[in-house]
């Protein structure tokens, strides 16, 4: 049984709102069909508990400009929902990707090798948010796990105070999807801490003495391999994505939470991408996983006084970090 006198386990639920396809078109034909269903699912889930807070992070980078004519296209389309979210105490921020249109290839390239382009993607996102919503965004999560000194500097220079990009345990890789065109690499997160930290200016994937005025709150990831019928699936570093099959999601959360507790900071930071809204199966997974979290994960939250769903700044305050 949960101890009613104990502090509750803070859980951050992050929804990335973006086009359905990872690689969009540049002619306005890409769709955002999953957004409405994703928002509706989350709102239904928390309808009888006004204390639940959610973090909504929107794509408003140059690829949105290229495909839809304005980086703020999604912000404008769902502005009323964004205003409602802000009024009820949710966190709303940005989710910049590094997609760059290539006229030669006739497709987008994830361009992580160009420092100027990375800074442009972040500046475009945060300026579009300020222009459309009328207030600055203070929370970010970079697309595909990209995080380096140039990205850190750009986020800080544009007023971001909390970032949610780092996925501890993730190995370096060039692609998330091998059919895509990319430059640069997704960095090595295997030595990144499973606790909130102030990123080093030199190596933002780790804390340092010369640290940035920004808190990194890592995503919950699997801390050990998954074993299914004797077969080992090494998903160490895989993010706790709500769209996963519940069996796998429970593994990601259970091992990730144990690692966070061992690191001295019990917190969960889970994520969902709005393309789940296009799939009845993934919507069902998301609904079941959210309800599992809310009901204390079948006793997993018993060492605490239950769970609470909070924004990243509130989670940091609960952890004694402050934003």
C-alpha positions in Angstrom: 0.0 0.0 0.0 1.2 3.5 -0.8 2.2 5.6 2.2 -0.2 8.6 2.3 2.4 10.6 4.2 5.2 10.1 1.6 5.9 12.5 -1.2 4.2 11.4 -4.4 6.2 10.2 -7.4 6.3 13.0 -10.0 5.5 12.0 -13.6 6.0 14.2 -16.6 3.8 13.3 -19.6 5.2 14.9 -22.8 3.2 15.0 -26.0 5.1 15.9 -29.2 2.6 17.5 -31.6 3.9 17.3 -35.2 3.1 16.0 -38.7 2.3 12.4 -39.0 5.2 11.5 -41.3 8.8 11.7 -40.1 9.9 13.0 -43.5 7.3 15.4 -44.7 6.8 17.0 -48.1 7.5 20.6 -49.1 4.1 21.3 -50.8 1.6 21.3 -47.9 0.3 17.8 -48.6 1.7 16.2 -45.4 -0.9 15.6 -42.7 -1.2 16.3 -39.0 -4.1 13.9 -38.7 -3.0 12.3 -35.4 -3.0 15.6 -33.5 -6.7 15.9 -32.7 -7.0 12.2 -31.7 -4.0 12.5 -29.4 -5.2 15.6 -27.7 -8.7 14.1 -27.3 -7.3 10.9 -25.8 -5.2 12.8 -23.2 -8.0 15.2 -22.4 -10.4 12.2 -21.9 -7.8 10.5 -19.6 -7.5 13.4 -17.3 -11.1 14.7 -17.5 -12.0 13.7 -13.9 -8.7 14.9 -12.4 -8.0 18.6 -12.9 -4.7 18.3 -11.0 -3.1 16.4 -13.9 -0.7 18.6 -15.9 0.7 17.7 -19.4 3.6 19.1 -21.4 2.8 19.9 -25.0 5.7 20.4 -27.4 5.1 21.7 -30.9 7.0 21.4 -34.2 7.5 25.0 -35.5 10.9 24.6 -37.2 12.1 25.5 -40.8 10.7 22.2 -42.2 7.2 23.4 -41.1 7.9 26.7 -42.9 9.0 24.8 -46.0 6.0 22.5 -46.1 3.2 24.8 -44.8 4.3 28.3 -45.5 4.8 29.3 -41.8 6.7 27.8 -39.0 3.8 28.6 -36.7 1.2 26.7 -38.9 0.5 24.1 -36.2 0.5 26.7 -33.4 -2.1 28.7 -35.3 -4.3 25.7 -36.3 -4.5 24.5 -32.7 -4.2 27.9 -31.0 -7.4 27.6 -28.9 -6.2 24.2 -27.5 -2.8 25.7 -26.7 -4.4 28.7 -24.9 -6.7 26.4 -22.9 -3.6 24.3 -22.0 -1.7 27.3 -20.7 -4.7 28.5 -18.7 -5.0 25.2 -16.9 -1.4 25.2 -15.9 0.1 22.9 -18.5 3.5 23.5 -20.0 3.7 24.4 -23.7 7.0 24.5 -25.6 8.9 23.5 -28.7 10.1 20.3 -30.3 12.7 21.4 -33.0 13.8 18.9 -35.6 16.8 19.5 -37.9 15.1 18.6 -41.3 16.5 20.7 -44.2 15.0 20.6 -47.7 17.4 19.4 -50.4 16.6 20.5 -53.9 19.0 18.0 -55.3 17.5 15.0 -53.4 14.0 16.4 -53.5 13.5 15.4 -49.9 14.4 16.6 -46.4 17.7 15.8 -44.9 18.3 15.7 -41.1 21.2 18.1 -41.1 23.0 17.7 -37.8 26.5 18.5 -39.2 25.8 22.1 -39.9 26.2 24.3 -36.7 24.5 27.3 -38.3 21.6 25.2 -39.4 21.1 23.8 -35.9 21.0 27.3 -34.5 18.6 28.4 -37.2 16.1 25.5 -36.4 16.1 26.5 -32.7 15.8 30.2 -33.4 13.0 29.7 -35.9 11.0 27.5 -33.5 11.3 29.8 -30.5 10.6 33.0 -32.5 7.5 31.4 -34.1 6.2 30.4 -30.7 6.7 33.8 -29.3 5.1 35.4 -32.3 2.0 33.2 -32.4 1.4 32.5 -28.7 2.5 35.9 -27.4 4.7 34.5 -24.7 8.1 32.7 -24.8 8.6 29.0 -24.6 10.8 27.8 -21.8 10.8 24.1 -22.3 12.2 22.1 -25.3 12.9 18.7 -26.5 15.1 18.3 -29.6 14.1 15.8 -32.3 15.9 12.5 -32.6 18.0 13.1 -29.5 20.4 15.7 -31.0 22.1 17.7 -28.3 25.5 19.3 -28.4 27.2 22.6 -27.4 25.7 24.6 -30.4 22.2 23.4 -29.6 22.7 24.1 -25.9 23.9 27.6 -26.5 21.1 28.3 -28.9 18.4 27.1 -26.4 19.9 29.2 -23.6 20.2 32.3 -25.8 16.5 32.1 -26.7 15.3 31.7 -23.1 14.8 27.9 -22.7 15.3 26.9 -19.0 14.4 23.2 -19.1 15.3 20.7 -21.8 14.0 17.1 -22.1 16.2 15.8 -24.9 18.7 13.4 -23.3 17.9 9.7 -23.5 20.3 8.0 -21.0 21.8 4.8 -22.3 21.4 5.6 -25.9 24.3 4.5 -28.1 25.5 6.8 -30.9 24.0 6.2 -34.3 23.6 8.0 -37.7 20.0 7.1 -38.4 16.8 6.4 -36.6 15.4 5.2 -39.9 17.9 3.9 -42.4 16.0 5.0 -45.5 16.3 8.7 -44.4 19.0 11.1 -45.5 21.1 12.5 -42.6 24.4 14.3 -41.8 26.2 14.1 -38.5 25.3 11.6 -35.8 22.9 11.1 -32.9 25.3 11.4 -29.9 26.5 8.8 -27.4 24.2 9.0 -24.3 25.5 5.9 -22.6 27.3 8.0 -19.9 24.6 10.5 -19.5 23.1 10.7 -15.9 19.7 9.4 -15.1 19.0 12.4 -13.0 18.4 16.1 -13.6 21.6 18.1 -14.2 23.0 21.4 -15.4 24.7 20.5 -18.7 28.3 21.3 -19.3 28.9 23.9 -22.0 31.6 21.6 -23.4 29.7 18.3 -23.2 26.0 18.9 -22.7 25.3 15.2 -22.3 26.9 15.4 -18.9 27.0 17.9 -16.0 30.1 20.0 -15.6 31.7 22.7 -13.4 31.1 25.3 -16.1 27.4 24.5 -16.5 24.7 26.2 -18.5 21.8 28.0 -16.8 19.4 25.4 -18.0 18.2 22.1 -16.4 18.3 18.9 -18.4 15.5 16.5 -17.2 16.3 13.2 -19.0 13.6 11.1 -20.6 12.9 7.8 -18.8 14.6 5.0 -20.8 15.2 1.3 -20.3 18.1 0.6 -18.1 18.5 -3.1 -19.0 17.7 -5.5 -21.8 14.2 -7.0 -22.2 14.0 -10.8 -22.0 11.1 -12.5 -23.9 10.8 -16.3 -23.7 14.5 -16.5 -23.1 15.4 -14.2 -26.0 17.3 -11.0 -25.1 16.2 -7.7 -26.7 18.8 -5.0 -25.9 16.5 -2.0 -25.7 18.8 -0.2 -23.2 18.4 3.5 -23.8 15.0 3.1 -25.5 12.6 6.0 -24.4 9.4 5.2 -22.5 7.0 6.0 -25.3 3.4 5.7 -24.4 2.5 4.2 -27.9 4.5 1.0 -27.1 2.8 -2.3 -26.4 2.0 -2.2 -22.6 4.3 -5.2 -21.9 7.3 -3.3 -23.3 6.2 0.0 -21.9 6.1 -1.5 -18.4 9.6 -2.8 -18.9 10.9 0.6 -20.0 9.3 2.3 -17.1 10.1 -0.3 -14.4 13.8 -0.5 -15.3 14.1 3.3 -16.0 12.5 4.2 -12.7 14.8 1.8 -10.8 17.8 3.5 -12.4 16.5 6.9 -11.5 15.9 5.9 -7.9 19.5 4.5 -7.8 20.7 7.9 -9.1 18.9 9.6 -6.3 16.0 11.2 -8.2 12.8 9.3 -8.4 10.9 10.7 -11.4 9.3 9.5 -14.6 9.5 11.4 -17.8 7.5 9.7 -20.6 6.7 10.7 -24.1 4.2 10.2 -26.9 4.3 11.4 -30.5 1.0 12.6 -32.0 1.2 10.1 -34.9 -0.3 7.5 -32.5 -3.6 9.3 -33.2 -3.7 7.7 -36.6 -3.5 4.2 -35.3 -6.3 2.6 -33.3 -3.8 0.1 -31.9 -1.4 2.7 -30.7 -4.2 4.8 -29.3 -5.3 1.8 -27.3 -1.7 1.2 -26.1 -1.4 4.9 -25.1 -4.7 4.8 -23.2 -3.8 1.7 -21.3 -0.3 2.9 -20.5 -1.6 6.3 -19.2 -4.2 4.5 -17.0 -1.5 2.2 -15.7 0.6 5.2 -14.7 -2.4 6.9 -13.0 -3.3 3.9 -10.9 0.2 3.6 -9.5 1.6 1.0 -11.9 0.3 -1.9 -10.0 2.1 -1.0 -6.8 5.3 0.2 -8.3 4.6 3.6 -6.8 3.8 2.3 -3.3 7.1 3.5 -1.8 5.8 7.0 -2.6 2.4 8.4 -1.6 1.0 7.6 -5.0 1.8 9.6 -8.2 1.3 13.1 -9.5 1.4 14.4 -13.0 3.3 17.6 -13.2 5.2 19.9 -15.6 9.0 19.8 -15.9 9.6 22.9 -13.7 7.3 21.4 -11.0 9.1 18.0 -11.3 12.5 19.8 -10.8 11.2 21.6 -7.8 10.0 18.3 -6.3 13.5 16.9 -6.9 15.0 19.9 -5.1 16.5 21.3 -8.3 14.4 24.3 -9.1 14.1 25.8 -12.6 
